[in-house]
Amino acid sequence: MLYLLITLTVLVAINMPIGFAIGIAGAVYFLTSGAIPFPITIQRVVAQTQSIAFLAVPFFIFAGHLMNHTGITHRLLRFASLLTRGMHGGLAQMNVVLSTMMGGISGSAVADSSMEARVLGPTMIERGYSRGYTAGITCLSSLITATIPPSLGLILFGFVGEVSIGRLFVAGIVPGILMMCALMLTVSWTSRRKKFDPPDPLAGPITLREFLAELKDSIWALLFPLILIAGIRFGLFTPSEAGAFAVVYALLIGGFVYKELTWGKFKEALWESVVDNGAIIIIIALSGIFGYALSLENVTGAVGGFLVALTTDPQLMLILIMGFLFFAGMLVDSNVIVLLLTPILLPIVRKLGVDPIHFGILMMTIVTMGVMTPPIGTAVYIVCGILQTPLDEYLKESLPFFGAVVALVVVLIFLPDVVTFLPNLVYGR
């Protein structure tokens, strides 16, 4: 076990891609321990990807890229602009609302934040927002995609923890909306205090005609997550088949409704999906070696015994685990955390009576926050690079938004019914 941890630490320290780091660390463990014949490790790499549920991931990634190339994002942007007209910090509010709507399209916090940094970021800076504030709200608002279906993180959590992906999708709706409200309130408070983007007194209230016109133009994008959830709930398709449905839906809407899908855009979306899927699948496959090493060393039992020795109170246990996951997310990619730690932590909270659906929503919110925090945070470096924002300025300006998300997570820990009542209503207890 010592060689496993030392190798992983050294490889991460020299900035080796995380997928190869965990794969090599696992291989070193089996080479030095003699626990099983080394060729078995190759089988573990293949076995890690042999799941029907896992097919949903590449399909949803492809669907998200298709939707970004078919005018759906532009229409959602106009709709979000209308809804936030007249608010303090209007562009920042638009950022949050757009993330909520895009959460039902892209399923990826990194994809959402990078898109909004390019589309909204320069305009926000021109409007007088500081670069740090712009980067902060762009990163933290994309955290909503961790819960709004179809979240790729929830698919991975359900895949690894053998938890109903349909229930996870439904459970993420209310927390996602609450996160949107919390961030919008924070934007209103901070923009007033900093005197960013006051409302235009000439804009006037939204008229019913304006609202209905924009809603009509955006309706096919807004309906997508609802159709997805209804289809899974009523057995029209499984979560894996839902991914294939998402691709077909994007092709039909882009090609025949909005008529903006060209052959060139299709090839561009396909290439971007291949790149994204390649990176994710390498991490998932090579984590099979690392995860198998952890199971042989009974890490689940050791960690479980340590945590139970600290407390058997479910709420306090969740607070301890969320704190641990927050710091782990600062150091390790969120997908890796889900793949490696879900099999360790889920049995512990289950024994204490915590609903796995409740735990999954909490876990994905916290570990996805890791992509917004250095030193590993992917979204941080992408957004700060696009907006040319110093890291220290980003960290200072984003603290109120981090605080809002953490406060919401604490509320959800003590009020689990906020998370579970909707899936229990839709699926039954």
C-alpha positions in Angstrom: 0.0 0.0 0.0 2.9 2.3 0.8 4.3 2.0 -2.8 0.8 2.7 -4.2 0.5 6.0 -2.3 4.1 7.1 -2.8 4.0 6.4 -6.6 0.6 8.3 -6.9 1.9 11.3 -4.9 5.1 11.5 -7.0 3.3 11.3 -10.3 0.7 13.9 -9.4 3.5 16.2 -8.1 5.3 16.0 -11.4 2.0 16.9 -13.2 1.5 13.6 -15.0 -2.1 13.3 -16.4 -4.2 11.9 -13.6 -5.5 8.9 -15.6 -1.9 7.6 -16.2 -0.9 8.5 -12.6 -3.5 6.3 -11.0 -3.0 3.5 -13.6 0.8 3.4 -13.1 0.5 3.6 -9.3 -1.9 0.6 -9.4 0.5 -1.3 -11.6 3.4 -0.6 -9.3 1.4 -2.0 -6.4 0.8 -5.3 -8.1 4.4 -5.5 -9.4 5.8 -5.1 -5.9 3.2 -6.9 -3.7 2.8 -10.1 -5.6 -0.8 -10.2 -4.4 -2.1 -11.6 -7.8 -0.6 -12.4 -11.1 0.2 -9.2 -12.9 -1.8 -10.0 -16.1 -5.0 -9.8 -14.0 -4.4 -6.0 -13.8 -5.0 -5.8 -17.6 -8.3 -7.6 -17.1 -9.3 -5.0 -14.5 -8.8 -2.2 -17.0 -11.1 -3.9 -19.5 -13.7 -4.9 -16.8 -13.9 -1.4 -15.5 -15.6 -0.2 -18.7 -17.9 -3.3 -19.2 -21.1 -1.7 -18.1 -24.3 -0.9 -20.0 -24.9 2.1 -17.7 -21.5 3.6 -18.7 -22.6 3.9 -22.3 -24.7 7.0 -21.3 -21.5 9.0 -20.7 -20.1 9.2 -24.3 -23.6 9.6 -25.7 -24.5 12.6 -23.5 -21.1 14.2 -24.2 -21.8 14.0 -27.9 -25.3 15.3 -27.5 -24.0 18.3 -25.5 -21.5 19.2 -28.2 -24.2 18.9 -30.9 -26.6 21.2 -29.0 -23.8 23.8 -28.7 -23.4 23.8 -32.4 -27.1 24.0 -33.4 -28.1 27.4 -32.1 -29.6 26.1 -28.8 -27.1 27.9 -26.7 -27.7 31.2 -28.4 -31.5 30.8 -27.9 -31.0 30.0 -24.2 -28.8 33.0 -23.9 -31.5 35.3 -25.2 -34.1 33.8 -22.9 -31.8 34.2 -19.9 -31.2 37.8 -20.9 -34.9 38.5 -20.9 -35.5 36.9 -17.5 -32.7 38.9 -15.8 -33.6 42.2 -17.3 -34.0 44.9 -14.7 -32.0 43.0 -12.0 -29.0 44.3 -10.2 -25.9 42.7 -11.7 -28.0 41.7 -14.8 -25.2 40.1 -16.8 -24.0 38.1 -13.8 -27.6 37.0 -13.1 -27.8 36.0 -16.8 -24.7 33.9 -16.2 -26.4 32.0 -13.4 -29.7 31.5 -15.2 -27.9 30.4 -18.4 -25.9 27.8 -16.4 -29.1 26.4 -15.0 -30.6 26.0 -18.4 -27.3 24.7 -19.9 -27.1 22.1 -17.1 -29.9 20.3 -18.8 -28.0 20.4 -22.1 -24.2 19.9 -21.6 -24.1 17.9 -18.3 -20.5 19.1 -17.8 -19.4 22.0 -15.5 -16.1 22.4 -17.4 -18.0 22.6 -20.8 -20.5 25.1 -19.4 -17.9 27.4 -17.7 -15.6 27.5 -20.8 -18.6 28.3 -23.1 -19.9 31.1 -20.8 -16.4 32.5 -20.3 -16.2 33.0 -24.1 -19.7 34.1 -24.7 -20.5 36.3 -21.6 -17.0 37.0 -20.1 -15.8 39.8 -22.4 -19.1 41.6 -22.3 -19.2 41.4 -18.5 -15.7 43.0 -18.3 -16.7 45.7 -20.8 -19.8 46.4 -18.6 -17.5 47.2 -15.6 -17.3 43.8 -13.8 -13.8 43.0 -12.5 -12.0 40.1 -14.1 -12.0 38.2 -10.8 -15.7 38.6 -10.3 -16.5 37.6 -13.8 -14.3 34.4 -13.5 -15.8 33.7 -10.1 -19.4 33.7 -11.1 -18.7 32.0 -14.4 -17.0 29.1 -12.6 -19.4 28.8 -9.6 -22.6 29.1 -11.6 -21.4 26.1 -13.7 -21.5 24.0 -10.5 -25.3 23.8 -11.1 -24.6 21.3 -13.8 -23.5 18.9 -11.1 -27.1 18.3 -10.1 -29.4 19.4 -13.0 -30.0 16.4 -15.2 -28.3 15.0 -17.2 -25.3 15.4 -15.0 -22.4 13.3 -16.1 -21.2 13.1 -12.5 -24.5 11.6 -11.4 -24.3 9.0 -14.2 -20.8 8.0 -12.9 -21.9 7.9 -9.3 -24.9 5.7 -10.2 -22.7 3.5 -12.4 -20.1 2.9 -9.7 -22.4 2.9 -6.6 -25.2 0.8 -8.3 -27.7 3.6 -7.5 -30.7 4.4 -9.7 -29.6 7.0 -12.3 -33.2 7.9 -12.9 -33.7 8.7 -9.2 -30.5 10.7 -9.1 -31.6 12.8 -12.1 -35.0 13.6 -10.5 -33.3 14.3 -7.1 -31.0 16.9 -8.6 -33.7 19.2 -9.9 -34.6 20.9 -6.6 -31.0 21.3 -5.3 -30.1 22.7 -8.7 -32.8 25.3 -8.6 -32.0 26.2 -5.0 -28.3 26.7 -6.0 -29.4 29.0 -8.7 -31.5 31.0 -6.2 -28.6 31.1 -3.7 -26.1 32.3 -6.4 -28.6 34.9 -7.7 -29.1 36.3 -4.2 -25.3 36.5 -3.8 -24.9 38.2 -7.1 -27.6 40.8 -6.2 -25.9 41.5 -2.8 -22.3 41.7 -4.2 -23.2 43.7 -7.3 -25.0 46.3 -5.2 -22.1 46.5 -2.9 -19.5 46.8 -5.7 -21.9 49.0 -7.9 -21.6 46.5 -10.8 -24.1 46.7 -13.6 -27.1 48.6 -12.1 -30.5 48.0 -13.8 -31.4 50.1 -16.8 -34.3 52.4 -15.7 -35.5 52.5 -19.3 -35.7 48.7 -19.8 -39.1 48.4 -18.3 -40.8 45.2 -17.0 -41.0 42.1 -19.1 -44.1 42.0 -21.2 -46.1 38.8 -21.7 -45.6 39.0 -25.4 -41.8 39.2 -25.1 -41.8 36.3 -22.6 -43.9 34.1 -24.8 -41.9 34.9 -28.0 -38.6 34.0 -26.3 -40.1 30.9 -24.7 -41.4 29.7 -28.0 -37.9 30.1 -29.5 -36.2 28.2 -26.7 -38.9 25.6 -25.8 -37.2 22.7 -27.5 -34.0 23.2 -25.5 -36.0 23.7 -22.2 -38.1 20.6 -22.8 -35.1 18.3 -23.3 -34.4 17.4 -19.6 -38.1 17.0 -18.9 -38.5 14.6 -21.8 -35.4 12.8 -20.6 -36.7 12.3 -17.0 -40.2 11.3 -18.2 -38.8 8.8 -20.6 -36.7 7.1 -17.9 -39.4 7.2 -15.4 -42.1 5.6 -17.6 -39.7 3.0 -19.0 -39.5 4.4 -22.6 -35.7 4.0 -22.3 -33.0 3.1 -19.8 -30.4 5.8 -18.7 -28.0 4.3 -21.3 -30.6 4.5 -24.0 -31.4 8.0 -22.9 -28.0 9.1 -24.0 -28.6 7.7 -27.5 -32.0 9.5 -27.4 -30.2 12.7 -26.5 -28.0 12.4 -29.6 -31.0 11.8 -31.9 -32.9 14.7 -30.3 -30.0 17.1 -30.9 -29.7 16.0 -34.5 -33.5 16.4 -35.1 -33.8 19.8 -33.4 -30.6 21.1 -35.0 -31.3 19.8 -38.4 -35.0 20.1 -38.9 -36.3 22.6 -36.3 -33.6 25.2 -36.0 -32.0 24.2 -39.3 -28.5 25.2 -38.2 -26.8 21.8 -38.2 -24.4 21.6 -41.1 -22.0 18.8 -42.0 -19.1 21.0 -40.9 -20.7 21.6 -37.5 -21.5 17.9 -37.1 -17.8 17.0 -37.7 -16.6 19.6 -35.3 -19.0 18.4 -32.6 -18.0 14.8 -33.3 -14.3 15.6 -33.0 -14.7 17.5 -29.7 -16.7 14.6 -28.3 -13.9 12.1 -29.3 -11.4 14.2 -27.4 -13.5 14.6 -24.3 -14.6 10.9 -24.3 -11.0 9.8 -24.7 -9.8 11.7 -21.7 -12.7 10.4 -19.5 -12.5 6.8 -20.6 -8.8 6.6 -20.0 -9.4 7.8 -16.4 -12.3 5.3 -15.9 -10.4 2.4 -17.4 -7.1 2.9 -15.5 -8.9 3.5 -12.2 -9.9 -0.1 -12.4 -6.4 -1.1 -11.4 -6.2 1.4 -8.6 -9.7 0.5 -7.2 -8.8 -3.2 -7.3 -5.7 -2.5 -5.2 -7.8 -0.5 -2.7 -10.2 -3.4 -2.4 -7.4 -6.0 -1.8 -6.0 -3.8 1.0 -9.5 -3.4 2.5 -9.3 0.4 2.4 -13.1 0.5 2.7 -13.1 -1.3 6.0 -10.2 0.8 7.4 -11.7 4.1 6.4 -15.1 3.1 7.6 -13.8 2.0 10.9 -11.9 5.2 11.4 -14.9 7.4 10.5 -17.3 5.4 12.7 -14.9 5.7 15.6 -15.2 9.5 15.3 -19.0 9.6 15.2 -22.1 7.6 14.4 -24.3 10.6 14.0 -25.4 10.7 10.3 -25.4 14.5 9.9 -22.0 14.9 11.6 -20.6 12.0 9.5 -21.8 13.7 6.3 -20.2 17.0 7.4 -16.9 15.2 8.0 -17.1 13.4 4.6 -18.0 16.6 2.7 -15.1 18.4 4.3 -12.8 15.5 3.2 -14.2 15.5 -0.3 -13.8 19.3 -0.6 -10.1 19.0 0.1 -9.7 15.9 -2.1 -11.4 17.8 -4.9 -8.7 20.5 -4.7 -6.1 17.8 -5.5 -7.7 15.1 -7.6 -10.0 15.3 -10.7 -13.7 15.0 -9.8 -14.3 11.9 -12.0 -11.4 10.1 -10.3 -12.8 10.9 -6.9 -16.2 9.5 -7.9 -14.7 6.3 -9.3 -12.3 5.7 -6.4 -14.2 7.0 -3.3 -17.8 6.1 -4.0 -17.2 2.3 -3.3 -15.5 3.3 -0.1 -17.8 6.0 1.3 -21.2 4.8 0.1 -21.3 1.6 2.3 -20.4 3.7 5.3 -23.2 6.2 5.0 -25.7 3.4 4.1 -24.9 1.7 7.4 -25.8 4.9 9.2 -29.2 5.1 7.4 -28.3 7.9 4.9 -30.2 7.6 1.6 -27.7 6.9 -1.2 -29.6 9.4 -3.4 -29.2 12.1 -0.8 -25.5 11.3 -0.5 -25.0 11.2 -4.2 -26.3 14.8 -4.7 -24.2 16.1 -1.8 -21.1 14.3 -3.0 -21.4 15.4 -6.6 -21.9 19.0 -5.6 -18.8 19.1 -3.4 -16.4 17.1 -5.7 -17.5 19.1 -8.7 -16.5 22.2 -6.7 -13.0 20.8 -7.0 -12.8 21.9 -10.7 -13.3 25.5 -9.5 -10.4 25.3 -6.9 -6.7 25.2 -7.5 -4.3 23.5 -7.8 -6.0 20.9 -10.0 -9.2 22.7 -10.9 -9.7 22.4 -14.6 -12.5 25.0 -14.9 -10.4 27.5 -13.0 -7.5 27.5 -15.4 -9.7 27.4 -18.5 -11.8 30.3 -17.4 -9.0 32.4 -15.9 -7.0 31.7 -19.1 -9.8 32.9 -21.4 -10.5 36.0 -19.3 -6.8 36.7 -18.5 -7.6 36.7 -14.8 -4.9 36.4 -12.1 -5.6 33.4 -9.8 -5.4 35.4 -6.6 -8.0 37.9 -7.9 -10.3 35.0 -8.9 -10.0 33.4 -5.4 -10.7 36.7 -3.6 -13.8 37.6 -5.7 -15.3 34.1 -5.7 -15.4 33.6 -1.9 -19.0 34.9 -1.5 -20.1 32.4 -4.2 -18.2 29.5 -2.5 -19.9 30.5 0.8 -23.3 30.4 -0.8 -22.8 26.9 -2.2 -21.3 25.6 1.1 -24.3 27.1 3.1 -26.7 25.3 0.7 -24.9 22.0 1.2 -25.1 22.3 5.0 -28.9 23.0 4.7 -29.3 19.9 2.5 -27.3 17.8 5.0 -29.8 18.6 7.7 -32.9 18.6 5.5 -32.5 15.4 3.4 -36.2 15.5 2.4 -35.5 18.5 0.2 -33.4 16.2 -1.9 -35.4 13.0 -1.7 -39.0 14.0 -1.7 -39.2 14.5 -5.5 -37.7 11.1 -6.5 -39.9 9.5 -3.8 -42.9 11.2 -5.3 -42.0 10.2 -8.9 -40.7 6.7 -8.3 -42.3 5.8 -4.9 -40.4 5.1 -1.8 
